[in-house]
């Protein structure tokens, strides 16, 4: 048999992923007899995959990737009990789970660039701030496997989530607190009339509260 392609061509190291390996000359009889061994190998690590199926119409072997391998680029090798070998060289990438060791976001607000330090950031797919309806996507640059430069989106909230092909990591951060001063109140604060404030870091304001002695009012 001869291997021709693999899809998908990447997987996390922490969990097993279903992968299809296409080829020429596979045999249903040999698959049923467990005559084939599929191995993921590089200079640092090696492990066998579990063969889960075979489609004779398309000549595709289905396997589950091994877990716990060292992150990196791997060869996929098919070996038969008779000693025949076919190899897809440098055809598959294993990604480790990302980690975050430091975020220099203290005092940052919308539009600021921050640096995130950690591990396994290669080929990061997204960086987001907040969660649920308040979640916002951030622009980012993968400087290296250990460093991300991230532009804080306007209206950003904690936490930050970094997602890669190896998984995701979420960390809490302290962003800049807003400051406020009265700029203009031409109607003297009459209820229902507009007033204007100025300040800093106001891109994430969700409400404004007016407090007078024991009374508190909220402005939407």
N, C-alpha and C positions, 0 to 999 in steps of 0.2 A: 504493500500500500504506500501511497504518497500523500502527504499533507499539502494542502494548497492555501488555506486561509482559516482565520479564527474570528469569531464575532460573539460578543464584544471583545475588544482587545485590551481591556483593562478591568481591574477588580480591586476591592479593598482587601487588605490582608486579614482584617478582623472577622469577616464573614464569608461564607462560601457563596460563589456566584455561578449561575448556570451559564455555560458557554457552549457554542456550537463550533465544531471543528470540521471543516469540509476537506474532502480528499478524493483520491481515485484508488479503486481496487480494494475497498473494504469488503469484508465478507460477513454476512449475517451469522453464518455457522461459527466463525471464529469469535464474533462478538458474544454469541450465546455461550461459547465455551470459555469465555474470559481469557482469550488468547492474547488480547491487546493490553498493553500498559501505557498510560499517558502520563508523562512526567514534566513538571515545570522546573527548569534548572537555570541557575546562573552561577557565577564564580563564588557566591557567598552562601547559597542555599539551594535545596532541592527537595521536592515532595511529589508524590503521586496524586493524580486527580481520580475522582470516582466516576467511572463511566456509567451513565444513567440511561442511555438509549442509543438507537441507531435507526436512521431513516434510509432504507435501501433505495428509494426513488431518487433521493437527492445526494446520496453518498455523504451523509453528515453524521458524525458522532456527537452525542451530547454528553458533556461532563460537568461535574461540579468542581470548582477550583479548590485546591487545598487552602487551609487557613494557617495563619501564624508565620508565613514566610517573611523574610527581610524585604522591605520595600525596594523596588528596582525593576529593571528590564529582564525578562526571562525568555529562554528558548522553550518551545514546546516540542517534546520528543515522543514519538510513537514507536514502541518496541513490541515485536511479536515473540512468542515462545520459541520460534525457530531462529530468532536472532536478527530478523530484518529490522532496519531502523529507518525512520523518516523524521526530518526535523524542520520546524519553522523557527529560523534563527531571529533572535531579538524581536519577537512578534507580540509579546504580551508584557504589560506593565502592572505591577502590584503596588498599590498605594497604601501607606500607613495612615492611621488615624491622625488628624491634626491635633496639635496641642498649642496652647497660648501660655507664654511665661511672663509677658509684660505688654501693657498697652499704655502709651503716653498720651492718654486722652483727657487728663485733668484740665479743666478750663476750656476745652475745645467746644466749638459751636458750629452751626451750619456753614459749610464752605471751607473749614479748616482741614489741613492735612495732618493725619496722625500716623504713627508707626506701630504696628503690631509685631511682636517678636514671638517666635515659637518654633514648631517643627512641622514638617510634612505639608507645606503650603504649595508645593508644586502643582501646577494646573488647577489652582483654586477656581471654583465655578461661581461663587457668589459671596458677598459680604453684606449683611443686613444689620440694621439697628431697630430695636424694639421688637414687639411681638404682636400677633393678631392683627387687628385693623390698623394699629399704629406702626406696623412694620414698614420700613423704608429700605430700598436698595441703595447701596453706596458704590461709587466708583472706586476702583482699586488697581494697584499695580503690584504684581508678584516680583519683588526685587530679587528674591532667592527662595530656596526651600525653607528658610528660617525668618524671612522678613516680608511683611506686606506694608505698602503705603496706601492709606485709605483716606478718601475725602468724605468728611462727615456730611450727610445730607441735611438739608434744612428741615427742621421739625424732628430731628433725631432724638430717640430715647434709648436708654439702656434696656436690654443687654445688646452686645454685639455677637453675631453668629457668623462664623467662617465655615463655608462648606467646600469640600474638595471631593475628588473621586474616592478618597479613603474614608469619608465620613464627615462629621461636623463637630464643632466645639463652640460652646456658648459661654461668654464671660460678662460679668457686670462691670460697668464703667461709671465714672463720675464726670458728667459733662458740665459745661458752664451754667451757673445759676443766673437767671435774669436779674437785671437791675432796672429800676423804674423811677421816673420823675414826671410830675405834671407839666405839660407843655402849654396847653390852652384849654380854658373852660369858659367860653364866651357867654354861656347862659347860667353861669354860677352854679352848675351842678344840678339843674332842674331835672327831676326824673324823666327819662325818656329822651333827653336831648344829648347829642354827642359831645364828648370831650376828647382831647388828644393827649397822649403820653409819648414820651421819648425814653430811650434807655438802651440797654445792650442785651444781646442774647435773647431776643423776644421771638425768635422764629418758632419756638415750641410752646407758645402760650395756649392753654386750653380754656381758661376762663380768667376773669378779673373780679375780685371781691372788694366791696366797699364796706368798711367797718367803722361804726360810730358808737363808741361806748359799748353797750351790750347788744347792739343790733349789727347784723351782718347781712349783706345783700350780694347777690351774684349777678354779674352781667354776662350774658351769652355773647 
